[in-house]
Amino acid sequence: MGACSAPDEDARRGQVFIEYLIVTCVLILVVVMMSFLLYALKQNGNRVLDLVASEYP
């Protein structure tokens, strides 16, 4: 048990880092997609409100 770690432990640490990085990127992508969906639905709702509130007979 010296100061140097075994190669297996280094590879495991690298794998864990890559997995956390992938999960973080996926979560950021999901947040971006949800915000785009919210924007699109708000725009659609505003169009519907404009049509309902129009004075066209």
N, CA, C, O and CB atoms as a CASP TS submission, in Angstrom:
PFRMAT TS
TARGET T0000
AUTHOR 0000-0000-0000
METHOD Language model
MODEL 1
PARENT N/A
ATOM      1  N   MET     1       0.827  -1.177   0.000  1.00  0.00           N
ATOM      2  CA  MET     1       0.000   0.000   0.000  1.00  0.00           C
ATOM      3  C   MET     1       0.879   1.250   0.000  1.00  0.00           C
ATOM      4  O   MET     1       0.995   1.932   1.018  1.00  0.00           O
ATOM      5  CB  MET     1      -0.945  -0.007   1.205  1.00  0.00           C
ATOM      6  N   GLY     2       1.481   1.541  -1.118  1.00  0.00           N
ATOM      7  CA  GLY     2       2.361   2.696  -1.217  1.00  0.00           C
ATOM      8  C   GLY     2       1.587   3.930  -1.633  1.00  0.00           C
ATOM      9  O   GLY     2       0.357   3.945  -1.657  1.00  0.00           O
ATOM     10  N   ALA     3       2.344   4.958  -1.958  1.00  0.00           N
ATOM     11  CA  ALA     3       1.735   6.213  -2.377  1.00  0.00           C
ATOM     12  C   ALA     3       1.121   6.091  -3.766  1.00  0.00           C
ATOM     13  O   ALA     3       0.182   6.815  -4.095  1.00  0.00           O
ATOM     14  CB  ALA     3       2.767   7.334  -2.356  1.00  0.00           C
ATOM     15  N   CYS     4       1.645   5.183  -4.578  1.00  0.00           N
ATOM     16  CA  CYS     4       1.114   4.983  -5.927  1.00  0.00           C
ATOM     17  C   CYS     4      -0.058   4.025  -5.880  1.00  0.00           C
ATOM     18  O   CYS     4      -0.019   3.018  -5.173  1.00  0.00           O
ATOM     19  CB  CYS     4       2.206   4.452  -6.878  1.00  0.00           C
ATOM     20  N   SER     5      -1.085   4.333  -6.623  1.00  0.00           N
ATOM     21  CA  SER     5      -2.238   3.442  -6.664  1.00  0.00           C
ATOM     22  C   SER     5      -2.074   2.453  -7.811  1.00  0.00           C
ATOM     23  O   SER     5      -1.297   2.669  -8.741  1.00  0.00           O
ATOM     24  CB  SER     5      -3.553   4.244  -6.817  1.00  0.00           C
ATOM     25  N   ALA     6      -2.805   1.397  -7.721  1.00  0.00           N
ATOM     26  CA  ALA     6      -2.732   0.355  -8.744  1.00  0.00           C
ATOM     27  C   ALA     6      -3.353   0.867 -10.043  1.00  0.00           C
ATOM     28  O   ALA     6      -4.222   1.738 -10.002  1.00  0.00           O
ATOM     29  CB  ALA     6      -3.448  -0.939  -8.267  1.00  0.00           C
ATOM     30  N   PRO     7      -2.931   0.349 -11.184  1.00  0.00           N
ATOM     31  CA  PRO     7      -3.508   0.795 -12.467  1.00  0.00           C
ATOM     32  C   PRO     7      -5.012   0.556 -12.567  1.00  0.00           C
ATOM     33  O   PRO     7      -5.726   1.318 -13.220  1.00  0.00           O
ATOM     34  CB  PRO     7      -2.819   0.085 -13.614  1.00  0.00           C
ATOM     35  N   ASP     8      -5.495  -0.516 -11.908  1.00  0.00           N
ATOM     36  CA  ASP     8      -6.940  -0.784 -11.949  1.00  0.00           C
ATOM     37  C   ASP     8      -7.723   0.330 -11.263  1.00  0.00           C
ATOM     38  O   ASP     8      -8.791   0.722 -11.733  1.00  0.00           O
ATOM     39  CB  ASP     8      -7.257  -2.135 -11.284  1.00  0.00           C
ATOM     40  N   GLU     9      -7.195   0.839 -10.154  1.00  0.00           N
ATOM     41  CA  GLU     9      -7.888   1.912  -9.439  1.00  0.00           C
ATOM     42  C   GLU     9      -7.893   3.197 -10.266  1.00  0.00           C
ATOM     43  O   GLU     9      -8.885   3.926 -10.273  1.00  0.00           O
ATOM     44  CB  GLU     9      -7.227   2.163  -8.071  1.00  0.00           C
ATOM     45  N   ASP    10      -6.797   3.475 -10.959  1.00  0.00           N
ATOM     46  CA  ASP    10      -6.752   4.664 -11.811  1.00  0.00           C
ATOM     47  C   ASP    10      -7.764   4.557 -12.947  1.00  0.00           C
ATOM     48  O   ASP    10      -8.445   5.529 -13.273  1.00  0.00           O
ATOM     49  CB  ASP    10      -5.339   4.866 -12.380  1.00  0.00           C
ATOM     50  N   ALA    11      -7.860   3.378 -13.546  1.00  0.00           N
ATOM     51  CA  ALA    11      -8.821   3.183 -14.628  1.00  0.00           C
ATOM     52  C   ALA    11     -10.246   3.311 -14.103  1.00  0.00           C
ATOM     53  O   ALA    11     -11.117   3.852 -14.782  1.00  0.00           O
ATOM     54  CB  ALA    11      -8.618   1.809 -15.294  1.00  0.00           C
ATOM     55  N   ARG    12     -10.478   2.815 -12.898  1.00  0.00           N
ATOM     56  CA  ARG    12     -11.817   2.896 -12.312  1.00  0.00           C
ATOM     57  C   ARG    12     -12.181   4.353 -12.026  1.00  0.00           C
ATOM     58  O   ARG    12     -13.316   4.772 -12.250  1.00  0.00           O
ATOM     59  CB  ARG    12     -11.896   2.055 -11.014  1.00  0.00           C
ATOM     60  N   ARG    13     -11.208   5.120 -11.529  1.00  0.00           N
ATOM     61  CA  ARG    13     -11.462   6.537 -11.271  1.00  0.00           C
ATOM     62  C   ARG    13     -11.771   7.280 -12.569  1.00  0.00           C
ATOM     63  O   ARG    13     -12.656   8.135 -12.608  1.00  0.00           O
ATOM     64  CB  ARG    13     -10.256   7.179 -10.568  1.00  0.00           C
ATOM     65  N   GLY    14     -11.041   6.951 -13.622  1.00  0.00           N
ATOM     66  CA  GLY    14     -11.305   7.570 -14.919  1.00  0.00           C
ATOM     67  C   GLY    14     -12.667   7.209 -15.465  1.00  0.00           C
ATOM     68  O   GLY    14     -13.348   8.047 -16.057  1.00  0.00           O
ATOM     69  N   GLN    15     -13.072   5.951 -15.267  1.00  0.00           N
ATOM     70  CA  GLN    15     -14.380   5.520 -15.740  1.00  0.00           C
ATOM     71  C   GLN    15     -15.481   6.236 -14.980  1.00  0.00           C
ATOM     72  O   GLN    15     -16.471   6.659 -15.577  1.00  0.00           O
ATOM     73  CB  GLN    15     -14.534   4.005 -15.597  1.00  0.00           C
ATOM     74  N   VAL    16     -15.323   6.378 -13.676  1.00  0.00           N
ATOM     75  CA  VAL    16     -16.332   7.077 -12.872  1.00  0.00           C
ATOM     76  C   VAL    16     -16.436   8.535 -13.315  1.00  0.00           C
ATOM     77  O   VAL    16     -17.538   9.076 -13.414  1.00  0.00           O
ATOM     78  CB  VAL    16     -15.985   6.995 -11.362  1.00  0.00           C
ATOM     79  N   PHE    17     -15.294   9.171 -13.580  1.00  0.00           N
ATOM     80  CA  PHE    17     -15.306  10.559 -14.046  1.00  0.00           C
ATOM     81  C   PHE    17     -16.034  10.682 -15.376  1.00  0.00           C
ATOM     82  O   PHE    17     -16.835  11.599 -15.560  1.00  0.00           O
ATOM     83  CB  PHE    17     -13.876  11.092 -14.180  1.00  0.00           C
ATOM     84  N   ILE    18     -15.767   9.769 -16.305  1.00  0.00           N
ATOM     85  CA  ILE    18     -16.438   9.794 -17.609  1.00  0.00           C
ATOM     86  C   ILE    18     -17.938   9.577 -17.445  1.00  0.00           C
ATOM     87  O   ILE    18     -18.735  10.230 -18.118  1.00  0.00           O
ATOM     88  CB  ILE    18     -15.846   8.720 -18.545  1.00  0.00           C
ATOM     89  N   GLU    19     -18.327   8.667 -16.557  1.00  0.00           N
ATOM     90  CA  GLU    19     -19.756   8.415 -16.348  1.00  0.00           C
ATOM     91  C   GLU    19     -20.448   9.657 -15.772  1.00  0.00           C
ATOM     92  O   GLU    19     -21.542  10.014 -16.210  1.00  0.00           O
ATOM     93  CB  GLU    19     -19.959   7.205 -15.406  1.00  0.00           C
ATOM     94  N   TYR    20     -19.819  10.313 -14.794  1.00  0.00           N
ATOM     95  CA  TYR    20     -20.397  11.537 -14.243  1.00  0.00           C
ATOM     96  C   TYR    20     -20.471  12.635 -15.297  1.00  0.00           C
ATOM     97  O   TYR    20     -21.441  13.392 -15.340  1.00  0.00           O
ATOM     98  CB  TYR    20     -19.582  12.018 -13.044  1.00  0.00           C
ATOM     99  N   LEU    21     -19.457  12.721 -16.140  1.00  0.00           N
ATOM    100  CA  LEU    21     -19.448  13.718 -17.203  1.00  0.00           C
ATOM    101  C   LEU    21     -20.585  13.463 -18.199  1.00  0.00           C
ATOM    102  O   LEU    21     -21.249  14.404 -18.632  1.00  0.00           O
ATOM    103  CB  LEU    21     -18.091  13.713 -17.929  1.00  0.00           C
ATOM    104  N   ILE    22     -20.808  12.213 -18.557  1.00  0.00           N
ATOM    105  CA  ILE    22     -21.890  11.868 -19.488  1.00  0.00           C
ATOM    106  C   ILE    22     -23.247  12.184 -18.865  1.00  0.00           C
ATOM    107  O   ILE    22     -24.117  12.748 -19.529  1.00  0.00           O
ATOM    108  CB  ILE    22     -21.818  10.372 -19.882  1.00  0.00           C
ATOM    109  N   VAL    23     -23.433  11.828 -17.601  1.00  0.00           N
ATOM    110  CA  VAL    23     -24.710  12.100 -16.926  1.00  0.00           C
ATOM    111  C   VAL    23     -24.948  13.604 -16.836  1.00  0.00           C
ATOM    112  O   VAL    23     -26.072  14.063 -17.039  1.00  0.00           O
ATOM    113  CB  VAL    23     -24.729  11.468 -15.509  1.00  0.00           C
ATOM    114  N   THR    24     -23.910  14.374 -16.536  1.00  0.00           N
ATOM    115  CA  THR    24     -24.048  15.824 -16.468  1.00  0.00           C
ATOM    116  C   THR    24     -24.439  16.404 -17.823  1.00  0.00           C
ATOM    117  O   THR    24     -25.307  17.274 -17.900  1.00  0.00           O
ATOM    118  CB  THR    24     -22.747  16.460 -15.981  1.00  0.00           C
ATOM    119  N   CYS    25     -23.806  15.928 -18.886  1.00  0.00           N
ATOM    120  CA  CYS    25     -24.141  16.417 -20.226  1.00  0.00           C
ATOM    121  C   CYS    25     -25.573  16.059 -20.602  1.00  0.00           C
ATOM    122  O   CYS    25     -26.276  16.877 -21.195  1.00  0.00           O
ATOM    123  CB  CYS    25     -23.170  15.845 -21.262  1.00  0.00           C
ATOM    124  N   VAL    26     -26.011  14.864 -20.270  1.00  0.00           N
ATOM    125  CA  VAL    26     -27.384  14.456 -20.580  1.00  0.00           C
ATOM    126  C   VAL    26     -28.377  15.309 -19.798  1.00  0.00           C
ATOM    127  O   VAL    26     -29.401  15.717 -20.344  1.00  0.00           O
ATOM    128  CB  VAL    26     -27.596  12.957 -20.261  1.00  0.00           C
ATOM    129  N   LEU    27     -28.088  15.584 -18.525  1.00  0.00           N
ATOM    130  CA  LEU    27     -28.996  16.418 -17.736  1.00  0.00           C
ATOM    131  C   LEU    27     -29.073  17.837 -18.290  1.00  0.00           C
ATOM    132  O   LEU    27     -30.155  18.423 -18.341  1.00  0.00           O
ATOM    133  CB  LEU    27     -28.550  16.454 -16.275  1.00  0.00           C
ATOM    134  N   ILE    28     -27.940  18.391 -18.705  1.00  0.00           N
ATOM    135  CA  ILE    28     -27.952  19.728 -19.309  1.00  0.00           C
ATOM    136  C   ILE    28     -28.759  19.711 -20.600  1.00  0.00           C
ATOM    137  O   ILE    28     -29.517  20.644 -20.866  1.00  0.00           O
ATOM    138  CB  ILE    28     -26.512  20.221 -19.584  1.00  0.00           C
ATOM    139  N   LEU    29     -28.608  18.669 -21.401  1.00  0.00           N
ATOM    140  CA  LEU    29     -29.370  18.549 -22.642  1.00  0.00           C
ATOM    141  C   LEU    29     -30.871  18.452 -22.365  1.00  0.00           C
ATOM    142  O   LEU    29     -31.673  19.051 -23.083  1.00  0.00           O
ATOM    143  CB  LEU    29     -28.902  17.323 -23.436  1.00  0.00           C
ATOM    144  N   VAL    30     -31.253  17.709 -21.337  1.00  0.00           N
ATOM    145  CA  VAL    30     -32.674  17.595 -20.980  1.00  0.00           C
ATOM    146  C   VAL    30     -33.222  18.950 -20.538  1.00  0.00           C
ATOM    147  O   VAL    30     -34.339  19.309 -20.910  1.00  0.00           O
ATOM    148  CB  VAL    30     -32.874  16.545 -19.859  1.00  0.00           C
ATOM    149  N   VAL    31     -32.466  19.699 -19.760  1.00  0.00           N
ATOM    150  CA  VAL    31     -32.919  21.024 -19.320  1.00  0.00           C
ATOM    151  C   VAL    31     -33.086  21.960 -20.512  1.00  0.00           C
ATOM    152  O   VAL    31     -34.056  22.715 -20.575  1.00  0.00           O
ATOM    153  CB  VAL    31     -31.926  21.627 -18.308  1.00  0.00           C
ATOM    154  N   VAL    32     -32.149  21.916 -21.455  1.00  0.00           N
ATOM    155  CA  VAL    32     -32.255  22.762 -22.648  1.00  0.00           C
ATOM    156  C   VAL    32     -33.479  22.372 -23.469  1.00  0.00           C
ATOM    157  O   VAL    32     -34.207  23.246 -23.940  1.00  0.00           O
ATOM    158  CB  VAL    32     -30.977  22.652 -23.510  1.00  0.00           C
ATOM    159  N   MET    33     -33.715  21.087 -23.646  1.00  0.00           N
ATOM    160  CA  MET    33     -34.875  20.638 -24.425  1.00  0.00           C
ATOM    161  C   MET    33     -36.185  21.020 -23.735  1.00  0.00           C
ATOM    162  O   MET    33     -37.141  21.421 -24.399  1.00  0.00           O
ATOM    163  CB  MET    33     -34.819  19.116 -24.639  1.00  0.00           C
ATOM    164  N   MET    34     -36.235  20.899 -22.406  1.00  0.00           N
ATOM    165  CA  MET    34     -37.443  21.275 -21.685  1.00  0.00           C
ATOM    166  C   MET    34     -37.696  22.781 -21.768  1.00  0.00           C
ATOM    167  O   MET    34     -38.845  23.212 -21.869  1.00  0.00           O
ATOM    168  CB  MET    34     -37.342  20.839 -20.227  1.00  0.00           C
ATOM    169  N   SER    35     -36.643  23.573 -21.725  1.00  0.00           N
ATOM    170  CA  SER    35     -36.845  25.014 -21.841  1.00  0.00           C
ATOM    171  C   SER    35     -37.314  25.387 -23.243  1.00  0.00           C
ATOM    172  O   SER    35     -38.127  26.298 -23.403  1.00  0.00           O
ATOM    173  CB  SER    35     -35.555  25.765 -21.500  1.00  0.00           C
ATOM    174  N   PHE    36     -36.808  24.688 -24.259  1.00  0.00           N
ATOM    175  CA  PHE    36     -37.293  24.926 -25.622  1.00  0.00           C
ATOM    176  C   PHE    36     -38.761  24.524 -25.758  1.00  0.00           C
ATOM    177  O   PHE    36     -39.538  25.216 -26.415  1.00  0.00           O
ATOM    178  CB  PHE    36     -36.437  24.153 -26.639  1.00  0.00           C
ATOM    179  N   LEU    37     -39.135  23.413 -25.143  1.00  0.00           N
ATOM    180  CA  LEU    37     -40.530  22.974 -25.175  1.00  0.00           C
ATOM    181  C   LEU    37     -41.423  23.985 -24.464  1.00  0.00           C
ATOM    182  O   LEU    37     -42.510  24.300 -24.950  1.00  0.00           O
ATOM    183  CB  LEU    37     -40.677  21.583 -24.527  1.00  0.00           C
ATOM    184  N   LEU    38     -40.979  24.495 -23.322  1.00  0.00           N
ATOM    185  CA  LEU    38     -41.757  25.502 -22.606  1.00  0.00           C
ATOM    186  C   LEU    38     -41.937  26.754 -23.447  1.00  0.00           C
ATOM    187  O   LEU    38     -43.028  27.322 -23.491  1.00  0.00           O
ATOM    188  CB  LEU    38     -41.085  25.855 -21.283  1.00  0.00           C
ATOM    189  N   TYR    39     -40.867  27.190 -24.119  1.00  0.00           N
ATOM    190  CA  TYR    39     -40.950  28.368 -24.985  1.00  0.00           C
ATOM    191  C   TYR    39     -41.956  28.142 -26.116  1.00  0.00           C
ATOM    192  O   TYR    39     -42.774  29.015 -26.404  1.00  0.00           O
ATOM    193  CB  TYR    39     -39.564  28.707 -25.566  1.00  0.00           C
ATOM    194  N   ALA    40     -41.894  26.967 -26.758  1.00  0.00           N
ATOM    195  CA  ALA    40     -42.802  26.676 -27.873  1.00  0.00           C
ATOM    196  C   ALA    40     -44.249  26.618 -27.401  1.00  0.00           C
ATOM    197  O   ALA    40     -45.141  27.121 -28.084  1.00  0.00           O
ATOM    198  CB  ALA    40     -42.418  25.351 -28.545  1.00  0.00           C
ATOM    199  N   LEU    41     -44.492  26.016 -26.248  1.00  0.00           N
ATOM    200  CA  LEU    41     -45.865  25.927 -25.744  1.00  0.00           C
ATOM    201  C   LEU    41     -46.394  27.302 -25.330  1.00  0.00           C
ATOM    202  O   LEU    41     -47.577  27.588 -25.515  1.00  0.00           O
ATOM    203  CB  LEU    41     -45.933  24.957 -24.555  1.00  0.00           C
ATOM    204  N   LYS    42     -45.530  28.154 -24.770  1.00  0.00           N
ATOM    205  CA  LYS    42     -45.965  29.510 -24.425  1.00  0.00           C
ATOM    206  C   LYS    42     -46.313  30.302 -25.680  1.00  0.00           C
ATOM    207  O   LYS    42     -47.291  31.048 -25.690  1.00  0.00           O
ATOM    208  CB  LYS    42     -44.874  30.241 -23.625  1.00  0.00           C
ATOM    209  N   GLN    43     -45.525  30.147 -26.730  1.00  0.00           N
ATOM    210  CA  GLN    43     -45.818  30.844 -27.977  1.00  0.00           C
ATOM    211  C   GLN    43     -47.149  30.371 -28.552  1.00  0.00           C
ATOM    212  O   GLN    43     -47.943  31.178 -29.036  1.00  0.00           O
ATOM    213  CB  GLN    43     -44.687  30.628 -28.997  1.00  0.00           C
ATOM    214  N   ASN    44     -47.390  29.072 -28.500  1.00  0.00           N
ATOM    215  CA  ASN    44     -48.651  28.527 -29.009  1.00  0.00           C
ATOM    216  C   ASN    44     -49.826  29.049 -28.176  1.00  0.00           C
ATOM    217  O   ASN    44     -50.871  29.396 -28.726  1.00  0.00           O
ATOM    218  CB  ASN    44     -48.623  26.974 -28.992  1.00  0.00           C
ATOM    219  N   GLY    45     -49.657  29.103 -26.865  1.00  0.00           N
ATOM    220  CA  GLY    45     -50.718  29.620 -26.001  1.00  0.00           C
ATOM    221  C   GLY    45     -51.003  31.086 -26.291  1.00  0.00           C
ATOM    222  O   GLY    45     -52.160  31.507 -26.282  1.00  0.00           O
ATOM    223  N   ASN    46     -49.959  31.864 -26.547  1.00  0.00           N
ATOM    224  CA  ASN    46     -50.168  33.273 -26.880  1.00  0.00           C
ATOM    225  C   ASN    46     -50.914  33.427 -28.203  1.00  0.00           C
ATOM    226  O   ASN    46     -51.757  34.313 -28.341  1.00  0.00           O
ATOM    227  CB  ASN    46     -48.828  34.007 -26.947  1.00  0.00           C
ATOM    228  N   ARG    47     -50.609  32.571 -29.171  1.00  0.00           N
ATOM    229  CA  ARG    47     -51.343  32.631 -30.449  1.00  0.00           C
ATOM    230  C   ARG    47     -52.809  32.294 -30.251  1.00  0.00           C
ATOM    231  O   ARG    47     -53.677  32.936 -30.842  1.00  0.00           O
ATOM    232  CB  ARG    47     -50.723  31.670 -31.477  1.00  0.00           C
ATOM    233  N   VAL    48     -53.093  31.303 -29.434  1.00  0.00           N
ATOM    234  CA  VAL    48     -54.484  30.931 -29.173  1.00  0.00           C
ATOM    235  C   VAL    48     -55.210  32.072 -28.474  1.00  0.00           C
ATOM    236  O   VAL    48     -56.352  32.379 -28.814  1.00  0.00           O
ATOM    237  CB  VAL    48     -54.557  29.646 -28.321  1.00  0.00           C
ATOM    238  N   LEU    49     -54.559  32.702 -27.499  1.00  0.00           N
ATOM    239  CA  LEU    49     -55.191  33.830 -26.809  1.00  0.00           C
ATOM    240  C   LEU    49     -55.443  34.995 -27.762  1.00  0.00           C
ATOM    241  O   LEU    49     -56.472  35.663 -27.667  1.00  0.00           O
ATOM    242  CB  LEU    49     -54.319  34.294 -25.640  1.00  0.00           C
ATOM    243  N   ASP    50     -54.523  35.238 -28.666  1.00  0.00           N
ATOM    244  CA  ASP    50     -54.728  36.301 -29.649  1.00  0.00           C
ATOM    245  C   ASP    50     -55.913  35.992 -30.556  1.00  0.00           C
ATOM    246  O   ASP    50     -56.693  36.887 -30.883  1.00  0.00           O
ATOM    247  CB  ASP    50     -53.464  36.502 -30.488  1.00  0.00           C
ATOM    248  N   LEU    51     -56.055  34.741 -30.962  1.00  0.00           N
ATOM    249  CA  LEU    51     -57.183  34.363 -31.817  1.00  0.00           C
ATOM    250  C   LEU    51     -58.500  34.464 -31.065  1.00  0.00           C
ATOM    251  O   LEU    51     -59.493  34.917 -31.634  1.00  0.00           O
ATOM    252  CB  LEU    51     -56.997  32.943 -32.353  1.00  0.00           C
ATOM    253  N   VAL    52     -58.536  34.060 -29.816  1.00  0.00           N
ATOM    254  CA  VAL    52     -59.767  34.115 -29.026  1.00  0.00           C
ATOM    255  C   VAL    52     -60.146  35.570 -28.750  1.00  0.00           C
ATOM    256  O   VAL    52     -61.331  35.904 -28.738  1.00  0.00           O
ATOM    257  CB  VAL    52     -59.599  33.336 -27.694  1.00  0.00           C
ATOM    258  N   ALA    53     -59.177  36.422 -28.532  1.00  0.00           N
ATOM    259  CA  ALA    53     -59.460  37.802 -28.170  1.00  0.00           C
ATOM    260  C   ALA    53     -59.663  38.702 -29.408  1.00  0.00           C
ATOM    261  O   ALA    53     -59.919  39.898 -29.264  1.00  0.00           O
ATOM    262  CB  ALA    53     -58.324  38.345 -27.311  1.00  0.00           C
ATOM    263  N   SER    54     -59.554  38.146 -30.586  1.00  0.00           N
ATOM    264  CA  SER    54     -59.692  38.999 -31.780  1.00  0.00           C
ATOM    265  C   SER    54     -61.148  39.432 -31.956  1.00  0.00           C
ATOM    266  O   SER    54     -62.074  38.760 -31.502  1.00  0.00           O
ATOM    267  CB  SER    54     -59.198  38.249 -33.052  1.00  0.00           C
ATOM    268  N   GLU    55     -61.321  40.556 -32.619  1.00  0.00           N
ATOM    269  CA  GLU    55     -62.653  41.124 -32.834  1.00  0.00           C
ATOM    270  C   GLU    55     -63.265  40.646 -34.141  1.00  0.00           C
ATOM    271  O   GLU    55     -64.293  41.165 -34.576  1.00  0.00           O
ATOM    272  CB  GLU    55     -62.587  42.643 -32.823  1.00  0.00           C
ATOM    273  N   TYR    56     -62.644  39.672 -34.758  1.00  0.00           N
ATOM    274  CA  TYR    56     -63.154  39.185 -36.053  1.00  0.00           C
ATOM    275  C   TYR    56     -64.468  38.442 -35.830  1.00  0.00           C
ATOM    276  O   TYR    56     -64.542  37.576 -34.958  1.00  0.00           O
ATOM    277  CB  TYR    56     -62.109  38.252 -36.757  1.00  0.00           C
ATOM    278  N   PRO    57     -65.528  38.772 -36.617  1.00  0.00           N
ATOM    279  CA  PRO    57     -66.819  38.130 -36.386  1.00  0.00           C
ATOM    280  C   PRO    57     -66.881  36.687 -36.807  1.00  0.00           C
ATOM    281  O   PRO    57     -67.921  36.045 -36.659  1.00  0.00           O
ATOM    282  CB  PRO    57     -67.870  38.870 -37.090  1.00  0.00           C
TER
END
